[in-house]
């Protein structure tokens, strides 16, 4: 069994789902559910993936 990671939660308390992606933190629903028990390595993977999703969403916003 993996030891839970020590990364700070990326939750920004602006939870709003678009499909299964949180528009606040960029995590997928399964990543949110897995977070408390995820290893440190897995938490860093989730953080990286969420950052890429937020950047992609920000890049698709037209001004």
mmJSON file of the N, C-alpha and C atoms, coordinates in Angstrom:
{"data_MODEL":{"atom_site":{
"group_PDB":["ATOM","ATOM","ATOM","ATOM","ATOM","ATOM","ATOM","ATOM","ATOM","ATOM","ATOM","ATOM","ATOM","ATOM","ATOM","ATOM","ATOM","ATOM","ATOM","ATOM","ATOM","ATOM","ATOM","ATOM","ATOM","ATOM","ATOM","ATOM","ATOM","ATOM","ATOM","ATOM","ATOM","ATOM","ATOM","ATOM","ATOM","ATOM","ATOM","ATOM","ATOM","ATOM","ATOM","ATOM","ATOM","ATOM","ATOM","ATOM","ATOM","ATOM","ATOM","ATOM","ATOM","ATOM","ATOM","ATOM","ATOM","ATOM","ATOM","ATOM","ATOM","ATOM","ATOM","ATOM","ATOM","ATOM","ATOM","ATOM","ATOM","ATOM","ATOM","ATOM","ATOM","ATOM","ATOM","ATOM","ATOM","ATOM","ATOM","ATOM","ATOM","ATOM","ATOM","ATOM","ATOM","ATOM","ATOM","ATOM","ATOM","ATOM","ATOM","ATOM","ATOM","ATOM","ATOM","ATOM","ATOM","ATOM","ATOM","ATOM","ATOM","ATOM","ATOM","ATOM","ATOM","ATOM","ATOM","ATOM","ATOM","ATOM","ATOM","ATOM","ATOM","ATOM","ATOM","ATOM","ATOM","ATOM","ATOM","ATOM","ATOM","ATOM","ATOM","ATOM","ATOM","ATOM","ATOM","ATOM","ATOM","ATOM","ATOM","ATOM","ATOM","ATOM","ATOM","ATOM","ATOM","ATOM","ATOM","ATOM","ATOM","ATOM","ATOM","ATOM","ATOM","ATOM","ATOM","ATOM","ATOM","ATOM","ATOM","ATOM","ATOM","ATOM","ATOM","ATOM","ATOM","ATOM","ATOM","ATOM","ATOM","ATOM","ATOM","ATOM","ATOM","ATOM","ATOM","ATOM","ATOM","ATOM","ATOM","ATOM","ATOM","ATOM","ATOM","ATOM","ATOM","ATOM","ATOM","ATOM","ATOM","ATOM","ATOM","ATOM","ATOM","ATOM","ATOM","ATOM","ATOM"],
"id":[1,2,3,4,5,6,7,8,9,10,11,12,13,14,15,16,17,18,19,20,21,22,23,24,25,26,27,28,29,30,31,32,33,34,35,36,37,38,39,40,41,42,43,44,45,46,47,48,49,50,51,52,53,54,55,56,57,58,59,60,61,62,63,64,65,66,67,68,69,70,71,72,73,74,75,76,77,78,79,80,81,82,83,84,85,86,87,88,89,90,91,92,93,94,95,96,97,98,99,100,101,102,103,104,105,106,107,108,109,110,111,112,113,114,115,116,117,118,119,120,121,122,123,124,125,126,127,128,129,130,131,132,133,134,135,136,137,138,139,140,141,142,143,144,145,146,147,148,149,150,151,152,153,154,155,156,157,158,159,160,161,162,163,164,165,166,167,168,169,170,171,172,173,174,175,176,177,178,179,180,181,182,183,184,185,186,187,188,189],
"type_symbol":["N","C","C","N","C","C","N","C","C","N","C","C","N","C","C","N","C","C","N","C","C","N","C","C","N","C","C","N","C","C","N","C","C","N","C","C","N","C","C","N","C","C","N","C","C","N","C","C","N","C","C","N","C","C","N","C","C","N","C","C","N","C","C","N","C","C","N","C","C","N","C","C","N","C","C","N","C","C","N","C","C","N","C","C","N","C","C","N","C","C","N","C","C","N","C","C","N","C","C","N","C","C","N","C","C","N","C","C","N","C","C","N","C","C","N","C","C","N","C","C","N","C","C","N","C","C","N","C","C","N","C","C","N","C","C","N","C","C","N","C","C","N","C","C","N","C","C","N","C","C","N","C","C","N","C","C","N","C","C","N","C","C","N","C","C","N","C","C","N","C","C","N","C","C","N","C","C","N","C","C","N","C","C","N","C","C","N","C","C"],
"label_atom_id":["N","CA","C","N","CA","C","N","CA","C","N","CA","C","N","CA","C","N","CA","C","N","CA","C","N","CA","C","N","CA","C","N","CA","C","N","CA","C","N","CA","C","N","CA","C","N","CA","C","N","CA","C","N","CA","C","N","CA","C","N","CA","C","N","CA","C","N","CA","C","N","CA","C","N","CA","C","N","CA","C","N","CA","C","N","CA","C","N","CA","C","N","CA","C","N","CA","C","N","CA","C","N","CA","C","N","CA","C","N","CA","C","N","CA","C","N","CA","C","N","CA","C","N","CA","C","N","CA","C","N","CA","C","N","CA","C","N","CA","C","N","CA","C","N","CA","C","N","CA","C","N","CA","C","N","CA","C","N","CA","C","N","CA","C","N","CA","C","N","CA","C","N","CA","C","N","CA","C","N","CA","C","N","CA","C","N","CA","C","N","CA","C","N","CA","C","N","CA","C","N","CA","C","N","CA","C","N","CA","C","N","CA","C","N","CA","C","N","CA","C"],
"label_alt_id":[null,null,null,null,null,null,null,null,null,null,null,null,null,null,null,null,null,null,null,null,null,null,null,null,null,null,null,null,null,null,null,null,null,null,null,null,null,null,null,null,null,null,null,null,null,null,null,null,null,null,null,null,null,null,null,null,null,null,null,null,null,null,null,null,null,null,null,null,null,null,null,null,null,null,null,null,null,null,null,null,null,null,null,null,null,null,null,null,null,null,null,null,null,null,null,null,null,null,null,null,null,null,null,null,null,null,null,null,null,null,null,null,null,null,null,null,null,null,null,null,null,null,null,null,null,null,null,null,null,null,null,null,null,null,null,null,null,null,null,null,null,null,null,null,null,null,null,null,null,null,null,null,null,null,null,null,null,null,null,null,null,null,null,null,null,null,null,null,null,null,null,null,null,null,null,null,null,null,null,null,null,null,null,null,null,null,null,null,null],
"label_comp_id":["UNK","UNK","UNK","UNK","UNK","UNK","UNK","UNK","UNK","UNK","UNK","UNK","UNK","UNK","UNK","UNK","UNK","UNK","UNK","UNK","UNK","UNK","UNK","UNK","UNK","UNK","UNK","UNK","UNK","UNK","UNK","UNK","UNK","UNK","UNK","UNK","UNK","UNK","UNK","UNK","UNK","UNK","UNK","UNK","UNK","UNK","UNK","UNK","UNK","UNK","UNK","UNK","UNK","UNK","UNK","UNK","UNK","UNK","UNK","UNK","UNK","UNK","UNK","UNK","UNK","UNK","UNK","UNK","UNK","UNK","UNK","UNK","UNK","UNK","UNK","UNK","UNK","UNK","UNK","UNK","UNK","UNK","UNK","UNK","UNK","UNK","UNK","UNK","UNK","UNK","UNK","UNK","UNK","UNK","UNK","UNK","UNK","UNK","UNK","UNK","UNK","UNK","UNK","UNK","UNK","UNK","UNK","UNK","UNK","UNK","UNK","UNK","UNK","UNK","UNK","UNK","UNK","UNK","UNK","UNK","UNK","UNK","UNK","UNK","UNK","UNK","UNK","UNK","UNK","UNK","UNK","UNK","UNK","UNK","UNK","UNK","UNK","UNK","UNK","UNK","UNK","UNK","UNK","UNK","UNK","UNK","UNK","UNK","UNK","UNK","UNK","UNK","UNK","UNK","UNK","UNK","UNK","UNK","UNK","UNK","UNK","UNK","UNK","UNK","UNK","UNK","UNK","UNK","UNK","UNK","UNK","UNK","UNK","UNK","UNK","UNK","UNK","UNK","UNK","UNK","UNK","UNK","UNK","UNK","UNK","UNK","UNK","UNK","UNK"],
"label_asym_id":["A","A","A","A","A","A","A","A","A","A","A","A","A","A","A","A","A","A","A","A","A","A","A","A","A","A","A","A","A","A","A","A","A","A","A","A","A","A","A","A","A","A","A","A","A","A","A","A","A","A","A","A","A","A","A","A","A","A","A","A","A","A","A","A","A","A","A","A","A","A","A","A","A","A","A","A","A","A","A","A","A","A","A","A","A","A","A","A","A","A","A","A","A","A","A","A","A","A","A","A","A","A","A","A","A","A","A","A","A","A","A","A","A","A","A","A","A","A","A","A","A","A","A","A","A","A","A","A","A","A","A","A","A","A","A","A","A","A","A","A","A","A","A","A","A","A","A","A","A","A","A","A","A","A","A","A","A","A","A","A","A","A","A","A","A","A","A","A","A","A","A","A","A","A","A","A","A","A","A","A","A","A","A","A","A","A","A","A","A"],
"label_entity_id":["1","1","1","1","1","1","1","1","1","1","1","1","1","1","1","1","1","1","1","1","1","1","1","1","1","1","1","1","1","1","1","1","1","1","1","1","1","1","1","1","1","1","1","1","1","1","1","1","1","1","1","1","1","1","1","1","1","1","1","1","1","1","1","1","1","1","1","1","1","1","1","1","1","1","1","1","1","1","1","1","1","1","1","1","1","1","1","1","1","1","1","1","1","1","1","1","1","1","1","1","1","1","1","1","1","1","1","1","1","1","1","1","1","1","1","1","1","1","1","1","1","1","1","1","1","1","1","1","1","1","1","1","1","1","1","1","1","1","1","1","1","1","1","1","1","1","1","1","1","1","1","1","1","1","1","1","1","1","1","1","1","1","1","1","1","1","1","1","1","1","1","1","1","1","1","1","1","1","1","1","1","1","1","1","1","1","1","1","1"],
"label_seq_id":[1,1,1,2,2,2,3,3,3,4,4,4,5,5,5,6,6,6,7,7,7,8,8,8,9,9,9,10,10,10,11,11,11,12,12,12,13,13,13,14,14,14,15,15,15,16,16,16,17,17,17,18,18,18,19,19,19,20,20,20,21,21,21,22,22,22,23,23,23,24,24,24,25,25,25,26,26,26,27,27,27,28,28,28,29,29,29,30,30,30,31,31,31,32,32,32,33,33,33,34,34,34,35,35,35,36,36,36,37,37,37,38,38,38,39,39,39,40,40,40,41,41,41,42,42,42,43,43,43,44,44,44,45,45,45,46,46,46,47,47,47,48,48,48,49,49,49,50,50,50,51,51,51,52,52,52,53,53,53,54,54,54,55,55,55,56,56,56,57,57,57,58,58,58,59,59,59,60,60,60,61,61,61,62,62,62,63,63,63],
"pdbx_PDB_ins_code":[null,null,null,null,null,null,null,null,null,null,null,null,null,null,null,null,null,null,null,null,null,null,null,null,null,null,null,null,null,null,null,null,null,null,null,null,null,null,null,null,null,null,null,null,null,null,null,null,null,null,null,null,null,null,null,null,null,null,null,null,null,null,null,null,null,null,null,null,null,null,null,null,null,null,null,null,null,null,null,null,null,null,null,null,null,null,null,null,null,null,null,null,null,null,null,null,null,null,null,null,null,null,null,null,null,null,null,null,null,null,null,null,null,null,null,null,null,null,null,null,null,null,null,null,null,null,null,null,null,null,null,null,null,null,null,null,null,null,null,null,null,null,null,null,null,null,null,null,null,null,null,null,null,null,null,null,null,null,null,null,null,null,null,null,null,null,null,null,null,null,null,null,null,null,null,null,null,null,null,null,null,null,null,null,null,null,null,null,null],
"Cartn_x":[0.848,0.0,0.891,0.564,1.35,1.063,2.076,1.926,1.335,0.275,-0.316,0.719,0.593,1.526,1.36,2.296,2.294,2.098,1.697,1.467,0.215,0.252,-0.928,-2.02,-3.241,-4.353,-4.435,-4.668,-4.788,-6.184,-7.055,-8.422,-8.393,-9.116,-9.195,-10.604,-11.418,-12.781,-13.663,-13.424,-14.283,-14.75,-15.346,-15.732,-16.909,-16.683,-17.709,-17.258,-18.07,-17.662,-18.131,-17.243,-17.548,-17.266,-18.301,-18.099,-17.553,-16.355,-15.746,-14.525,-14.342,-13.214,-13.673,-12.975,-13.268,-12.677,-13.495,-13.019,-12.181,-12.247,-11.44,-10.003,-9.817,-8.462,-7.936,-8.812,-8.38,-8.286,-8.588,-8.517,-9.773,-9.614,-10.748,-11.383,-12.661,-13.372,-12.623,-12.128,-11.42,-10.14,-9.46,-8.249,-8.58,-9.707,-10.153,-10.435,-11.129,-11.458,-10.214,-9.236,-8.015,-7.027,-7.119,-6.116,-5.692,-6.62,-6.198,-5.3,-5.477,-4.705,-3.593,-3.479,-2.466,-1.065,-0.104,1.288,1.769,2.899,3.466,3.713,4.253,4.519,3.227,2.19,0.906,0.293,0.41,-0.109,0.591,1.902,2.62,2.149,1.864,1.327,-0.021,-0.86,-2.181,-2.036,-1.12,-0.892,-0.44,0.47,0.966,-0.151,-0.94,-2.027,-3.073,-3.385,-4.373,-3.874,-2.589,-2.016,-2.108,-1.845,-1.957,-3.402,-4.361,-5.773,-6.177,-5.764,-6.102,-5.479,-4.232,-3.56,-4.271,-4.655,-5.364,-6.71,-7.392,-8.695,-8.495,-7.475,-7.198,-6.829,-6.106,-5.721,-6.871,-7.952,-9.092,-10.117,-9.897,-10.819,-10.544,-11.584,-11.436,-11.707,-10.928,-11.102,-11.547],
"Cartn_y":[-1.179,0.0,1.24,2.178,3.413,4.341,5.078,6.085,7.33,7.906,9.11,10.222,10.991,12.072,13.259,14.183,15.348,16.658,16.569,17.777,18.492,19.801,20.578,20.399,20.31,20.174,21.408,21.199,22.331,22.969,22.482,23.003,24.506,25.27,26.72,27.15,26.179,26.426,27.145,26.874,27.385,26.194,25.249,23.993,24.198,23.859,23.904,22.91,21.899,20.855,21.131,20.856,20.849,19.421,18.618,17.188,16.63,16.077,15.58,16.398,17.586,18.466,19.63,19.854,21.0,22.247,23.268,24.499,25.332,25.046,25.769,25.275,23.978,23.443,22.689,22.325,21.629,20.123,19.594,18.143,17.477,16.234,15.41,14.846,14.493,13.977,12.799,11.88,10.727,11.15,12.172,12.677,13.319,14.009,14.609,13.512,12.473,11.367,10.607,10.462,9.712,10.502,11.836,12.704,12.298,12.097,11.838,10.608,9.605,8.372,8.248,9.211,9.149,9.34,8.633,8.8,10.194,10.598,11.901,12.026,10.974,10.966,11.132,10.412,10.503,11.892,12.461,13.808,14.811,14.674,15.579,15.389,14.148,13.894,14.58,14.472,15.106,16.617,17.197,18.646,19.088,18.339,18.679,18.6,17.527,17.352,18.458,18.804,19.852,21.203,21.474,22.737,22.808,21.699,21.67,21.912,21.317,21.525,22.984,23.588,24.997,25.891,25.612,26.414,26.26,25.057,24.823,25.546,25.503,26.181,27.691,28.228,29.667,30.094,29.233,29.534,29.496,28.797,28.689,29.79,30.605,31.715,32.852,33.271,34.384,35.69,36.674,38.005,38.995],
"Cartn_z":[0.0,0.0,0.0,-0.833,-0.958,0.223,0.613,1.652,1.001,1.592,1.007,0.875,-0.196,-0.473,0.451,0.335,1.208,0.446,-0.819,-1.61,-1.106,-1.094,-0.704,-1.757,-1.301,-2.235,-3.129,-4.427,-5.345,-5.338,-4.484,-4.433,-4.137,-4.944,-4.766,-4.349,-3.969,-3.481,-4.498,-5.778,-6.857,-7.676,-7.0,-7.626,-8.58,-9.809,-10.838,-11.897,-12.141,-13.069,-14.487,-15.421,-16.85,-17.275,-17.37,-17.56,-16.261,-16.306,-15.067,-14.654,-15.258,-14.924,-14.057,-12.943,-12.086,-12.737,-12.927,-13.548,-12.595,-11.302,-10.329,-10.3,-10.022,-9.848,-11.068,-11.998,-13.202,-13.066,-11.882,-11.713,-12.232,-12.643,-13.034,-11.768,-11.839,-10.672,-10.043,-10.848,-10.288,-9.581,-10.098,-9.446,-8.091,-8.032,-6.774,-5.756,-6.187,-5.292,-4.847,-5.74,-5.434,-4.572,-4.575,-3.96,-2.537,-1.6,-0.213,-0.047,-0.883,-0.753,-1.791,-2.689,-3.755,-3.178,-3.754,-3.341,-3.728,-3.169,-3.483,-4.993,-5.586,-7.027,-7.824,-7.431,-8.131,-7.943,-6.753,-6.533,-7.447,-7.621,-8.526,-9.967,-10.366,-11.706,-11.88,-10.863,-10.907,-11.009,-10.218,-10.267,-11.65,-12.25,-13.591,-14.63,-14.572,-15.536,-15.366,-14.121,-13.855,-14.369,-14.184,-14.673,-16.199,-16.867,-18.337,-18.769,-18.068,-18.416,-18.221,-17.095,-16.854,-17.916,-18.287,-19.318,-20.659,-21.0,-22.261,-22.261,-21.134,-21.041,-21.142,-20.491,-20.54,-21.963,-22.67,-24.044,-25.021,-24.643,-25.545,-25.303,-24.278,-23.983,-24.971,-25.643,-26.607,-25.917,-26.265,-25.655,-26.692],
"occupancy":[1.0,1.0,1.0,1.0,1.0,1.0,1.0,1.0,1.0,1.0,1.0,1.0,1.0,1.0,1.0,1.0,1.0,1.0,1.0,1.0,1.0,1.0,1.0,1.0,1.0,1.0,1.0,1.0,1.0,1.0,1.0,1.0,1.0,1.0,1.0,1.0,1.0,1.0,1.0,1.0,1.0,1.0,1.0,1.0,1.0,1.0,1.0,1.0,1.0,1.0,1.0,1.0,1.0,1.0,1.0,1.0,1.0,1.0,1.0,1.0,1.0,1.0,1.0,1.0,1.0,1.0,1.0,1.0,1.0,1.0,1.0,1.0,1.0,1.0,1.0,1.0,1.0,1.0,1.0,1.0,1.0,1.0,1.0,1.0,1.0,1.0,1.0,1.0,1.0,1.0,1.0,1.0,1.0,1.0,1.0,1.0,1.0,1.0,1.0,1.0,1.0,1.0,1.0,1.0,1.0,1.0,1.0,1.0,1.0,1.0,1.0,1.0,1.0,1.0,1.0,1.0,1.0,1.0,1.0,1.0,1.0,1.0,1.0,1.0,1.0,1.0,1.0,1.0,1.0,1.0,1.0,1.0,1.0,1.0,1.0,1.0,1.0,1.0,1.0,1.0,1.0,1.0,1.0,1.0,1.0,1.0,1.0,1.0,1.0,1.0,1.0,1.0,1.0,1.0,1.0,1.0,1.0,1.0,1.0,1.0,1.0,1.0,1.0,1.0,1.0,1.0,1.0,1.0,1.0,1.0,1.0,1.0,1.0,1.0,1.0,1.0,1.0,1.0,1.0,1.0,1.0,1.0,1.0,1.0,1.0,1.0,1.0,1.0,1.0],
"B_iso_or_equiv":[0.0,0.0,0.0,0.0,0.0,0.0,0.0,0.0,0.0,0.0,0.0,0.0,0.0,0.0,0.0,0.0,0.0,0.0,0.0,0.0,0.0,0.0,0.0,0.0,0.0,0.0,0.0,0.0,0.0,0.0,0.0,0.0,0.0,0.0,0.0,0.0,0.0,0.0,0.0,0.0,0.0,0.0,0.0,0.0,0.0,0.0,0.0,0.0,0.0,0.0,0.0,0.0,0.0,0.0,0.0,0.0,0.0,0.0,0.0,0.0,0.0,0.0,0.0,0.0,0.0,0.0,0.0,0.0,0.0,0.0,0.0,0.0,0.0,0.0,0.0,0.0,0.0,0.0,0.0,0.0,0.0,0.0,0.0,0.0,0.0,0.0,0.0,0.0,0.0,0.0,0.0,0.0,0.0,0.0,0.0,0.0,0.0,0.0,0.0,0.0,0.0,0.0,0.0,0.0,0.0,0.0,0.0,0.0,0.0,0.0,0.0,0.0,0.0,0.0,0.0,0.0,0.0,0.0,0.0,0.0,0.0,0.0,0.0,0.0,0.0,0.0,0.0,0.0,0.0,0.0,0.0,0.0,0.0,0.0,0.0,0.0,0.0,0.0,0.0,0.0,0.0,0.0,0.0,0.0,0.0,0.0,0.0,0.0,0.0,0.0,0.0,0.0,0.0,0.0,0.0,0.0,0.0,0.0,0.0,0.0,0.0,0.0,0.0,0.0,0.0,0.0,0.0,0.0,0.0,0.0,0.0,0.0,0.0,0.0,0.0,0.0,0.0,0.0,0.0,0.0,0.0,0.0,0.0,0.0,0.0,0.0,0.0,0.0,0.0],
"pdbx_formal_charge":[null,null,null,null,null,null,null,null,null,null,null,null,null,null,null,null,null,null,null,null,null,null,null,null,null,null,null,null,null,null,null,null,null,null,null,null,null,null,null,null,null,null,null,null,null,null,null,null,null,null,null,null,null,null,null,null,null,null,null,null,null,null,null,null,null,null,null,null,null,null,null,null,null,null,null,null,null,null,null,null,null,null,null,null,null,null,null,null,null,null,null,null,null,null,null,null,null,null,null,null,null,null,null,null,null,null,null,null,null,null,null,null,null,null,null,null,null,null,null,null,null,null,null,null,null,null,null,null,null,null,null,null,null,null,null,null,null,null,null,null,null,null,null,null,null,null,null,null,null,null,null,null,null,null,null,null,null,null,null,null,null,null,null,null,null,null,null,null,null,null,null,null,null,null,null,null,null,null,null,null,null,null,null,null,null,null,null,null,null],
"auth_seq_id":[1,1,1,2,2,2,3,3,3,4,4,4,5,5,5,6,6,6,7,7,7,8,8,8,9,9,9,10,10,10,11,11,11,12,12,12,13,13,13,14,14,14,15,15,15,16,16,16,17,17,17,18,18,18,19,19,19,20,20,20,21,21,21,22,22,22,23,23,23,24,24,24,25,25,25,26,26,26,27,27,27,28,28,28,29,29,29,30,30,30,31,31,31,32,32,32,33,33,33,34,34,34,35,35,35,36,36,36,37,37,37,38,38,38,39,39,39,40,40,40,41,41,41,42,42,42,43,43,43,44,44,44,45,45,45,46,46,46,47,47,47,48,48,48,49,49,49,50,50,50,51,51,51,52,52,52,53,53,53,54,54,54,55,55,55,56,56,56,57,57,57,58,58,58,59,59,59,60,60,60,61,61,61,62,62,62,63,63,63],
"auth_comp_id":["UNK","UNK","UNK","UNK","UNK","UNK","UNK","UNK","UNK","UNK","UNK","UNK","UNK","UNK","UNK","UNK","UNK","UNK","UNK","UNK","UNK","UNK","UNK","UNK","UNK","UNK","UNK","UNK","UNK","UNK","UNK","UNK","UNK","UNK","UNK","UNK","UNK","UNK","UNK","UNK","UNK","UNK","UNK","UNK","UNK","UNK","UNK","UNK","UNK","UNK","UNK","UNK","UNK","UNK","UNK","UNK","UNK","UNK","UNK","UNK","UNK","UNK","UNK","UNK","UNK","UNK","UNK","UNK","UNK","UNK","UNK","UNK","UNK","UNK","UNK","UNK","UNK","UNK","UNK","UNK","UNK","UNK","UNK","UNK","UNK","UNK","UNK","UNK","UNK","UNK","UNK","UNK","UNK","UNK","UNK","UNK","UNK","UNK","UNK","UNK","UNK","UNK","UNK","UNK","UNK","UNK","UNK","UNK","UNK","UNK","UNK","UNK","UNK","UNK","UNK","UNK","UNK","UNK","UNK","UNK","UNK","UNK","UNK","UNK","UNK","UNK","UNK","UNK","UNK","UNK","UNK","UNK","UNK","UNK","UNK","UNK","UNK","UNK","UNK","UNK","UNK","UNK","UNK","UNK","UNK","UNK","UNK","UNK","UNK","UNK","UNK","UNK","UNK","UNK","UNK","UNK","UNK","UNK","UNK","UNK","UNK","UNK","UNK","UNK","UNK","UNK","UNK","UNK","UNK","UNK","UNK","UNK","UNK","UNK","UNK","UNK","UNK","UNK","UNK","UNK","UNK","UNK","UNK","UNK","UNK","UNK","UNK","UNK","UNK"],
"auth_asym_id":["A","A","A","A","A","A","A","A","A","A","A","A","A","A","A","A","A","A","A","A","A","A","A","A","A","A","A","A","A","A","A","A","A","A","A","A","A","A","A","A","A","A","A","A","A","A","A","A","A","A","A","A","A","A","A","A","A","A","A","A","A","A","A","A","A","A","A","A","A","A","A","A","A","A","A","A","A","A","A","A","A","A","A","A","A","A","A","A","A","A","A","A","A","A","A","A","A","A","A","A","A","A","A","A","A","A","A","A","A","A","A","A","A","A","A","A","A","A","A","A","A","A","A","A","A","A","A","A","A","A","A","A","A","A","A","A","A","A","A","A","A","A","A","A","A","A","A","A","A","A","A","A","A","A","A","A","A","A","A","A","A","A","A","A","A","A","A","A","A","A","A","A","A","A","A","A","A","A","A","A","A","A","A","A","A","A","A","A","A"],
"auth_atom_id":["N","CA","C","N","CA","C","N","CA","C","N","CA","C","N","CA","C","N","CA","C","N","CA","C","N","CA","C","N","CA","C","N","CA","C","N","CA","C","N","CA","C","N","CA","C","N","CA","C","N","CA","C","N","CA","C","N","CA","C","N","CA","C","N","CA","C","N","CA","C","N","CA","C","N","CA","C","N","CA","C","N","CA","C","N","CA","C","N","CA","C","N","CA","C","N","CA","C","N","CA","C","N","CA","C","N","CA","C","N","CA","C","N","CA","C","N","CA","C","N","CA","C","N","CA","C","N","CA","C","N","CA","C","N","CA","C","N","CA","C","N","CA","C","N","CA","C","N","CA","C","N","CA","C","N","CA","C","N","CA","C","N","CA","C","N","CA","C","N","CA","C","N","CA","C","N","CA","C","N","CA","C","N","CA","C","N","CA","C","N","CA","C","N","CA","C","N","CA","C","N","CA","C","N","CA","C","N","CA","C","N","CA","C","N","CA","C","N","CA","C"],
"pdbx_PDB_model_num":[1,1,1,1,1,1,1,1,1,1,1,1,1,1,1,1,1,1,1,1,1,1,1,1,1,1,1,1,1,1,1,1,1,1,1,1,1,1,1,1,1,1,1,1,1,1,1,1,1,1,1,1,1,1,1,1,1,1,1,1,1,1,1,1,1,1,1,1,1,1,1,1,1,1,1,1,1,1,1,1,1,1,1,1,1,1,1,1,1,1,1,1,1,1,1,1,1,1,1,1,1,1,1,1,1,1,1,1,1,1,1,1,1,1,1,1,1,1,1,1,1,1,1,1,1,1,1,1,1,1,1,1,1,1,1,1,1,1,1,1,1,1,1,1,1,1,1,1,1,1,1,1,1,1,1,1,1,1,1,1,1,1,1,1,1,1,1,1,1,1,1,1,1,1,1,1,1,1,1,1,1,1,1,1,1,1,1,1,1]
}}}
